[in-house]
Amino acid sequence: MKKQLLAGALALSAMSAQAQEGGGPRPGWSWQLDGFSLWQGESDLTQGGAFAVNRGVVRGGVFHTFDTGVTAGVTLSMGRYDYEFSNVPARPWGDITDLQISAPIRFAAGDRAQVFVVPSLGFNFESGAGASSGRTYGVFGGIAWQVSENLTIGPAVGFFTQLEDDNPEIFPALLIDWSISDQWSFSTGSSLGATQGPGLTLSYAATDSLNLALSVRSEDVRFRLNNSGPVPGGIGQDSSIPVVFLANYEPNPGLSLTAFAGAEFNGELTLADATGTVISQQNYDTAPIVGLALRLRF
């Protein structure tokens, strides 16, 4: 569920980026392309052995703003997570594919409020498993008010299905975009970097083109396993709390380059059978992470 919630929030962030400074969205078509590469260093598992991960994601989106002020679009995200296990009795899973499709819609409600709705479809599965076996879907939506020139805030909620869980999960959220001063800001907006979505981010504008930030969030990746591993057709899950420092260079509105470094805290790997019954669950030590990200808008 969190993967689709993050995908929906990223789609909304991309739409927001199409707005002119101090004004509303530009009429017509706009495009965005972004991606990142991340290395997560080796971390020991509590039940013996260790693992490391290399992750890469590419995302594209197209958006159209109508004369009425309504903005609608489609985003497609394709990711690959390469897990490497060492000194474990049986490797629980290998390479994971992550596909996310979102169709965000955003429109004004009065002079100061914006309403958004983002239906999403996701596929998370190990190589060798069918994409449809890892399918989940849902919707993320809410409303945000511009309380002042420096503060926008509002509630949001996600409603998503889960692998091998008949009860859809409801996930409340709070959106904040607060310009504390000319240089400092605090938000729950998108940060591509290591953690792929909304979280808590404190930013400092060092110059007109360089921003430094500290970002923290909860990450949860859940995926379908293939039939050749130790748990055929089962479910794998990797959850953690990434904390990263970011340096973002944006020489113009159409180009953004980001370097980041930090660590994954409170990590946990879970292995469940095809019915969703947990077979094993183990923590892993704090893992270092570093990476690069690129974003293009046109």
VMD Tcl script that draws the C-alpha trace (Angstrom):
set ca {
  {0.00 0.00 0.00}
  {2.72 2.50 0.90}
  {4.37 2.03 -2.50}
  {1.20 3.18 -4.27}
  {0.67 5.97 -1.75}
  {4.19 7.20 -2.52}
  {3.60 6.90 -6.25}
  {0.44 8.97 -5.93}
  {2.18 11.66 -3.91}
  {5.01 11.83 -6.45}
  {2.48 12.29 -9.24}
  {0.91 15.19 -7.35}
  {4.30 16.72 -6.71}
  {5.08 16.56 -10.42}
  {1.82 18.36 -11.22}
  {2.55 21.03 -8.62}
  {5.93 21.66 -10.22}
  {4.18 22.76 -13.39}
  {2.79 25.84 -11.60}
  {4.29 29.23 -12.31}
  {5.99 31.00 -9.41}
  {3.33 32.97 -7.55}
  {0.57 31.84 -9.92}
  {-1.53 28.93 -11.05}
  {-0.68 26.05 -13.38}
  {0.41 26.91 -16.91}
  {-2.25 25.97 -19.51}
  {-1.36 23.20 -21.94}
  {0.92 20.16 -21.83}
  {3.94 19.50 -19.62}
  {6.27 16.54 -19.09}
  {8.54 15.23 -16.38}
  {11.24 12.56 -16.36}
  {13.20 11.55 -13.29}
  {15.15 8.68 -11.87}
  {17.65 7.64 -9.25}
  {20.25 5.02 -8.44}
  {20.89 3.92 -4.86}
  {23.42 1.63 -3.18}
  {22.54 0.14 0.23}
  {25.59 -1.32 1.92}
  {25.83 -4.77 3.45}
  {23.95 -5.24 6.71}
  {23.97 -8.19 9.13}
  {20.77 -10.15 9.78}
  {19.77 -11.17 13.30}
  {19.40 -14.84 12.31}
  {22.79 -14.97 10.58}
  {24.12 -13.87 7.24}
  {23.95 -10.47 5.58}
  {22.53 -8.72 2.53}
  {22.94 -5.61 0.36}
  {20.70 -3.92 -2.23}
  {21.18 -1.91 -5.41}
  {18.08 0.03 -6.46}
  {17.20 1.96 -9.59}
  {13.99 3.72 -10.62}
  {12.95 5.62 -13.75}
  {9.71 7.59 -13.81}
  {7.92 9.58 -16.51}
  {4.79 11.69 -16.48}
  {2.67 13.76 -18.84}
  {0.16 16.37 -17.62}
  {-2.40 18.68 -19.18}
  {-3.90 21.81 -17.63}
  {-7.27 22.78 -19.09}
  {-8.67 26.29 -19.43}
  {-10.86 25.57 -16.41}
  {-7.74 25.15 -14.25}
  {-8.15 21.38 -13.88}
  {-4.88 19.43 -14.26}
  {-4.88 15.73 -15.18}
  {-2.06 13.40 -16.06}
  {-0.55 9.93 -16.18}
  {2.71 8.75 -14.60}
  {4.59 5.49 -15.09}
  {7.34 4.29 -12.74}
  {9.65 1.32 -13.38}
  {12.01 0.12 -10.67}
  {14.50 -2.68 -10.09}
  {15.81 -3.84 -6.69}
  {18.76 -6.25 -6.81}
  {19.15 -8.10 -3.50}
  {22.42 -9.90 -2.73}
  {22.39 -12.31 0.26}
  {25.51 -13.90 1.73}
  {26.02 -16.70 4.28}
  {22.30 -17.47 4.62}
  {20.88 -21.04 4.69}
  {18.50 -20.25 1.82}
  {18.30 -17.04 -0.20}
  {14.69 -15.82 0.38}
  {14.44 -13.84 -2.88}
  {16.47 -12.24 -5.65}
  {15.70 -9.36 -8.02}
  {12.45 -7.45 -7.56}
  {10.53 -5.48 -10.21}
  {8.38 -2.53 -9.15}
  {5.86 -1.04 -11.63}
  {3.52 1.81 -10.66}
  {0.90 3.60 -12.78}
  {-0.99 6.67 -11.50}
  {-3.58 9.02 -13.02}
  {-3.61 12.19 -10.88}
  {-6.33 14.84 -11.10}
  {-6.10 18.21 -9.37}
  {-8.50 21.18 -9.29}
  {-9.24 24.31 -7.27}
  {-11.96 24.53 -4.63}
  {-12.45 28.23 -4.08}
  {-9.64 30.76 -4.01}
  {-7.35 29.01 -1.52}
  {-7.99 25.26 -1.65}
  {-6.78 22.52 -3.99}
  {-8.46 19.11 -4.26}
  {-6.63 16.08 -5.67}
  {-7.49 12.46 -6.46}
  {-4.89 9.89 -7.56}
  {-6.01 6.37 -8.54}
  {-3.02 4.01 -8.74}
  {-2.19 0.51 -9.94}
  {0.95 -1.31 -8.80}
  {2.84 -4.52 -9.61}
  {5.60 -5.73 -7.26}
  {7.07 -9.15 -8.02}
  {10.27 -11.21 -8.02}
  {11.88 -12.14 -11.33}
  {10.18 -15.30 -12.57}
  {6.82 -14.48 -11.00}
  {3.90 -13.18 -13.04}
  {3.29 -9.43 -12.82}
  {-0.43 -9.95 -12.15}
  {0.38 -12.03 -9.04}
  {1.86 -8.90 -7.44}
  {-0.97 -6.54 -8.38}
  {-2.46 -4.05 -5.91}
  {-4.56 -0.93 -6.50}
  {-6.21 1.94 -4.71}
  {-6.70 5.70 -4.51}
  {-5.01 8.57 -2.68}
  {-6.75 11.91 -2.27}
  {-7.28 14.97 -0.12}
  {-7.55 18.72 0.06}
  {-5.00 21.40 0.96}
  {-5.67 25.00 1.99}
  {-3.36 27.96 1.54}
  {-3.63 29.34 5.06}
  {-1.16 32.15 4.28}
  {1.49 33.03 1.73}
  {3.92 30.84 3.70}
  {1.76 27.90 4.76}
  {-0.34 25.31 2.90}
  {-1.83 22.44 4.89}
  {-4.55 19.82 4.61}
  {-5.64 16.22 5.22}
  {-5.22 13.29 2.83}
  {-6.10 9.61 2.91}
  {-5.08 6.48 0.99}
  {-7.30 3.44 0.39}
  {-5.37 0.46 -1.02}
  {-5.55 -3.31 -1.41}
  {-2.84 -5.62 -0.03}
  {-1.27 -8.85 -1.25}
  {-3.13 -11.79 0.34}
  {-5.19 -9.52 2.56}
  {-8.96 -9.28 2.02}
  {-9.18 -6.08 4.06}
  {-8.08 -2.93 2.18}
  {-5.93 -0.64 4.29}
  {-6.82 2.98 5.01}
  {-3.86 5.29 5.54}
  {-4.41 8.91 6.75}
  {-1.83 11.58 6.00}
  {-1.22 15.28 6.57}
  {0.21 17.49 3.83}
  {2.32 20.49 4.87}
  {4.27 23.04 2.85}
  {5.65 25.67 5.23}
  {8.13 28.41 4.30}
  {9.57 29.16 7.72}
  {11.79 31.95 6.40}
  {13.43 33.05 3.17}
  {15.89 30.16 3.48}
  {14.24 27.51 5.69}
  {11.23 25.36 4.76}
  {9.49 22.28 6.13}
  {7.27 19.96 4.10}
  {5.80 16.52 3.59}
  {6.27 16.85 -0.15}
  {8.15 14.62 -2.55}
  {11.84 13.89 -2.25}
  {12.96 11.51 -4.98}
  {16.31 10.60 -3.46}
  {16.65 7.45 -1.48}
  {13.15 7.09 -0.28}
  {10.91 7.71 -3.28}
  {8.09 9.73 -1.88}
  {6.53 11.89 0.79}
  {8.07 12.19 4.22}
  {9.29 14.88 6.57}
  {11.85 17.16 4.95}
  {13.63 20.18 6.41}
  {15.30 22.25 3.69}
  {17.80 25.11 3.66}
  {18.30 27.29 0.57}
  {22.05 27.88 0.59}
  {21.87 29.79 -2.72}
  {19.27 30.41 -5.42}
  {20.21 27.12 -7.08}
  {21.50 24.96 -4.18}
  {19.32 23.41 -1.47}
  {20.47 21.28 1.46}
  {17.97 19.04 3.24}
  {17.40 16.39 5.90}
  {14.67 13.89 5.05}
  {13.13 11.02 7.02}
  {10.27 8.67 6.22}
  {8.89 5.16 6.62}
  {9.61 2.78 3.72}
  {7.77 -0.49 3.14}
  {8.23 -2.69 0.04}
  {6.03 -5.80 -0.30}
  {6.24 -8.15 -3.30}
  {5.21 -11.53 -4.71}
  {7.83 -14.30 -4.86}
  {8.33 -16.75 -7.73}
  {7.75 -20.52 -7.54}
  {11.40 -21.60 -7.53}
  {12.49 -20.13 -4.16}
  {12.24 -21.55 -0.63}
  {8.64 -20.27 -0.31}
  {6.93 -20.76 -3.71}
  {4.42 -18.03 -4.50}
  {5.02 -16.41 -1.13}
  {5.38 -12.77 -0.11}
  {8.53 -10.84 0.76}
  {8.67 -7.57 2.62}
  {11.48 -5.08 3.35}
  {10.66 -2.24 5.75}
  {12.88 0.43 7.27}
  {13.16 4.10 8.24}
  {15.61 5.87 5.90}
  {17.23 9.12 7.05}
  {19.21 10.99 4.41}
  {21.06 14.25 3.87}
  {20.51 15.69 0.40}
  {22.23 18.32 -1.71}
  {20.03 19.48 -4.58}
  {21.36 21.63 -7.42}
  {18.72 23.25 -9.65}
  {20.34 25.67 -12.14}
  {16.98 26.23 -13.84}
  {13.34 25.08 -13.37}
  {13.80 22.30 -15.92}
  {16.82 20.54 -14.38}
  {17.48 19.16 -10.91}
  {20.48 17.11 -9.74}
  {20.55 15.51 -6.28}
  {23.22 13.66 -4.31}
  {22.26 11.98 -1.05}
  {23.75 9.90 1.75}
  {22.38 8.47 4.96}
  {21.30 5.24 6.57}
  {18.39 2.79 6.84}
  {17.27 2.38 10.46}
  {14.97 -0.14 12.13}
  {15.21 -2.49 9.14}
  {13.19 -5.69 8.98}
  {12.82 -8.50 6.43}
  {9.65 -10.62 6.48}
  {8.93 -13.84 4.59}
  {5.34 -15.15 4.32}
  {3.76 -18.07 2.47}
  {1.23 -17.81 -0.36}
  {-1.64 -17.31 2.09}
  {0.09 -14.43 3.88}
  {1.09 -16.44 6.98}
  {4.45 -15.21 8.31}
  {7.20 -17.85 8.19}
  {10.18 -15.78 9.31}
  {10.83 -12.25 10.43}
  {14.23 -10.80 11.27}
  {15.77 -7.40 11.84}
  {18.89 -6.09 10.15}
  {21.58 -3.71 11.33}
  {21.68 -0.05 10.33}
  {22.74 0.06 6.68}
  {24.55 2.93 4.89}
  {22.95 4.33 1.72}
  {24.27 6.67 -0.99}
  {22.89 7.66 -4.37}
  {22.25 10.13 -7.17}
  {19.05 11.45 -8.71}
  {18.14 13.43 -11.84}
  {14.92 15.25 -12.73}
  {13.96 16.92 -16.03}
  {10.86 19.04 -16.65}
  {9.74 20.42 -20.00}
}
mol new
graphics top color blue
foreach p $ca { graphics top sphere $p radius 0.5 }
foreach p [lrange $ca 0 end-1] q [lrange $ca 1 end] { graphics top cylinder $p $q radius 0.2 }
display resetview
